[in-house]
């Protein structure tokens, strides 16, 4: 297998991102995303690409929520490629992007607690999340009985 690189997504990637997210959503690991929303939000996305074949192996998005807050969302890796560090690389790239933007806090709603914990995220009380986030939650089939874990990473985690 070639090396995997992370790059910002572009419009031709949307259909592949949509199929990755849909595949993971079927398993209940992610919220499905409408393809129209993906076109509108493509600038939030990064993709992991096999540099030999150009195949898109995974995706993830960084959505800015407020002046000092962003959310990592829609992290999906192809089923046959999981547990190879691709998701971790994507998350690290999204955290780095948030740092470059000067964002102090990045949060995630996830079932992959141990993965995010290894990357400096700590469990937080979901009720402390701003109301802006709940706009998405209302569309979720699991609302209001959400079983995802909210986790947050502070920028000053790097200095620690």
Residue pairs with C-beta under 8 A, 6 or more apart in sequence:
1 50
1 52
2 50
2 51
2 52
2 53
3 50
3 51
3 52
4 48
4 49
4 50
4 51
4 57
4 86
4 89
5 48
5 49
5 51
6 46
6 47
6 48
6 49
6 89
6 90
6 93
7 46
7 47
7 49
8 43
8 45
8 46
8 47
9 17
9 42
9 43
9 45
9 46
9 47
9 59
10 42
11 39
11 42
13 42
13 45
13 47
13 56
13 59
14 35
14 38
14 39
14 42
15 35
16 47
16 56
16 59
17 38
17 45
17 47
17 56
17 59
17 74
17 76
18 33
18 35
18 38
20 56
20 58
20 59
20 76
20 77
20 78
21 30
21 32
21 33
21 38
21 59
21 74
21 76
22 32
23 76
23 78
23 79
24 30
24 76
24 79
25 31
25 32
25 33
29 76
29 111
30 74
30 75
30 76
31 73
31 74
31 136
31 139
31 140
33 74
38 45
41 61
41 63
44 61
44 62
44 63
45 59
45 60
45 61
45 74
46 59
46 60
46 61
46 62
46 90
46 93
46 94
46 97
47 56
47 57
47 58
47 59
48 56
48 57
48 58
48 59
48 77
48 86
48 89
48 90
49 55
49 56
49 57
50 57
57 77
57 78
57 81
57 86
58 75
58 76
58 77
58 78
58 81
58 86
58 87
58 90
59 74
59 75
59 76
59 90
60 72
60 73
60 74
60 75
60 76
60 87
60 90
60 91
60 93
60 94
61 72
61 73
61 74
61 75
61 94
62 70
62 71
62 72
62 94
62 97
62 98
62 106
63 70
63 71
63 73
64 70
64 101
64 103
65 71
65 130
65 132
65 133
66 130
66 132
68 103
68 104
68 105
69 103
69 104
69 105
69 106
69 107
69 130
70 98
70 101
70 103
70 105
70 106
70 107
71 106
71 107
71 108
71 109
71 133
72 91
72 94
72 95
72 106
72 107
72 108
73 108
73 109
75 87
75 90
75 91
75 94
75 108
75 110
77 84
77 86
77 87
77 90
87 112
87 115
88 115
88 118
88 119
91 115
91 116
91 119
92 119
94 106
95 106
95 119
95 120
95 153
98 106
98 155
99 155
99 158
103 155
104 154
104 155
104 156
105 152
105 153
105 154
105 155
106 121
106 152
106 153
107 121
107 124
107 129
107 150
107 151
107 152
107 153
108 116
108 121
108 150
108 151
108 152
109 126
109 133
109 146
109 148
109 149
109 150
109 151
110 116
110 148
110 149
110 151
111 147
111 148
111 149
113 123
113 149
113 151
116 151
116 153
117 123
117 151
119 153
120 153
120 157
121 151
121 152
121 153
122 151
122 152
122 153
123 149
123 150
123 151
124 150
124 151
124 152
125 150
126 146
126 150
128 150
129 150
137 143
137 144
137 146
140 146
142 148
